């Protein structure tokens, strides 16, 4: 049985975003499940990349924790 975990980060709305939406997915034997959805509001409109970086780091840590759980 193979298991994959991945995440997506999308701006909402696409033009002039006010938040980034994080979604964590798990795929097992061709079945995809959304395990978590979380909003990261943009606190500084002049530098939204800071918020994107936070969402990306959260995603990396979430996938790492999920895969560690699967391997144990």
Contact map, one row per residue, 1 for C-alpha under 8 A:
111000000000000000000000000110000000000000000000000000000000000000000000
111100000000000000000000000110000000000000000000000000000000000000000000
111110000000000000000000011110000000000000000000000000000000000000000000
011111000000000000000000011100000000000000000000000000000000000000000000
001111100000000000000001111000000000000000000000000000000000001001100000
000111110000000000000001110000000000000000000000000000000000001000000000
000011111000000000000111100000000000000000000000000000000010001000000000
000001111100000000001111000000000000000000000000000000000000000000000000
000000111110000000011110000000000000000000000000000100110000000000000000
000000011111010000011100000000000000000000000000000000000000000000000000
000000001111110011111000000000000000000000000000000000000000000000000000
000000000111111011111000000000000000000000000000000000000000000000000000
000000000011111111100000000000000000000000000000000000000000000000000000
000000000111111110000000000000000000000000000000000000000000000000000000
000000000001111110000000000000000000000000000000000000000000000000000000
000000000000111111000000000000000000000000000000000000000000000000000000
000000000011111111110000000000000000000001000000000000000000000000000000
000000000011100111110000000000000000000011001000000000000000000000000000
000000000011100011111000000000000000001111000000000000000000000000000000
000000001111000011111100000000000000001111000000001100100000000000000000
000000011111000000111110000000000000111100000000000000000000000000000000
000000111100000000011111000000000001111100000000000000100010000000000000
000000111000000000001111100000000111110000000000000000000000000000000000
000011110000000000000111110000000111100000000000000000000010011000000000
000011100000000000000011111000011111000000000000000000000000000000000000
001111000000000000000001111100011110000000000000000000000000000000000000
001110000000000000000000111111111000000000000000000000000000000000000000
111100000000000000000000011111110000000000000000000000000000000000000000
111000000000000000000000001111100000000000000000000000000000000000000000
000000000000000000000000001111110000000000000000000000000000000000000000
000000000000000000000000001111111000000000000000000000000000000000000000
000000000000000000000000111101111100000000000000000000000000000000000000
000000000000000000000000111000111110000000000000000000000000000000000000
000000000000000000000011110000011111100000000000000000000000000000000000
000000000000000000000011110000001111100000000000000000000000000000000000
000000000000000000000111100000000111110000000000000000000000000000000000
000000000000000000001111000000000111111000000000000000000000000000000000
000000000000000000001110000000000001111100000000000000000000000000000000
000000000000000000111100000000000000111110000000000000000000000000000000
000000000000000000111100000000000000011111000000001100100000000000000000
000000000000000001110000000000000000001111100000001000000000000000000000
000000000000000011110000000000000000000111111001001000000000000000000000
000000000000000000000000000000000000000011111001001000000000000000000000
000000000000000000000000000000000000000001111111000000000000000000000000
000000000000000001000000000000000000000001111111000000000000000000000000
000000000000000000000000000000000000000000011111000000000000000000000000
000000000000000000000000000000000000000000011111110000000000000000000000
000000000000000000000000000000000000000001111111111100000000000000000000
000000000000000000000000000000000000000000000011111110000000000000000000
000000000000000000000000000000000000000000000011111111000000000000000000
000000000000000000010000000000000000000111100001111111100000000000000000
000000001000000000010000000000000000000100000001111111110000000000000000
000000000000000000000000000000000000000000000000111111111000000000000000
000000000000000000000000000000000000000000000000011111111100000000000000
000000001000000000010100000000000000000100000000001111111110000000000000
000000001000000000000000000000000000000000000000000111111111000000000000
000000000000000000000000000000000000000000000000000011111111100000000000
000000000000000000000000000000000000000000000000000001111111110000000000
000000100000000000000101000000000000000000000000000000111111111000000000
000000000000000000000000000000000000000000000000000000011111111100000000
000000000000000000000000000000000000000000000000000000001111111110000000
000000000000000000000001000000000000000000000000000000000111111111000000
000011100000000000000001000000000000000000000000000000000011111111100000
000000000000000000000000000000000000000000000000000000000001111111110000
000000000000000000000000000000000000000000000000000000000000111111111000
000010000000000000000000000000000000000000000000000000000000011111111100
000010000000000000000000000000000000000000000000000000000000001111111110
000000000000000000000000000000000000000000000000000000000000000111111111
000000000000000000000000000000000000000000000000000000000000000011111111
000000000000000000000000000000000000000000000000000000000000000001111111
000000000000000000000000000000000000000000000000000000000000000000111111
000000000000000000000000000000000000000000000000000000000000000000011111
